Every structure is written in C-alpha cells, then in structure tokens.
Amino acid sequence: MESIRIDILNPKAKKILQDLAALDLISIREKLDSKSAFKNLLIRLRNQSDRAPSMEEITEEMEAARKERYD
C-alpha cells in the first residue's frame, strides 16, 4: 500500500475521490491534529490495560521519577 497526501482545490475532486473509495479502490482517512492523535493513543492504551492506574499510583511514579532525576 502506498500513501500520498492530496490537497483538494476543487470540490468536484472530492466527489471523485469519494466515488473511488466507494469502489474500494482507495481509502480516505481524515487528518487528525496532534491533540486528537494523542487522545486516541491514550484511549487505545487504556483499553488494552486490565485496569487504569489510580491517581495515587500516578503521583507516586511521578515523584519517584523526579527524585531520581534531581538526586
């Protein structure tokens, strides 16, 4: 599979691309901004975990990392 980025200048071109996608010749993915991509990554990681860490566990881990960095 090869990926390319296309800037659509004419709305008619978008219709042609949608028609190609309907024929399963291409797939169209919406561009995600970096915040959305990071949010989606976090959701996927959390779904793979048996349980999410508590706020206390997160705080303990952060404090340990900070102590290690500054000692």
Summary of the structure (lengths in Angstrom):
residues: 71
radius of gyration: 21.3
end to end distance: 49.1
largest distance: 61.8
contacts: 101
relative contact order: 0.06
helix: 61%
strand: 0%
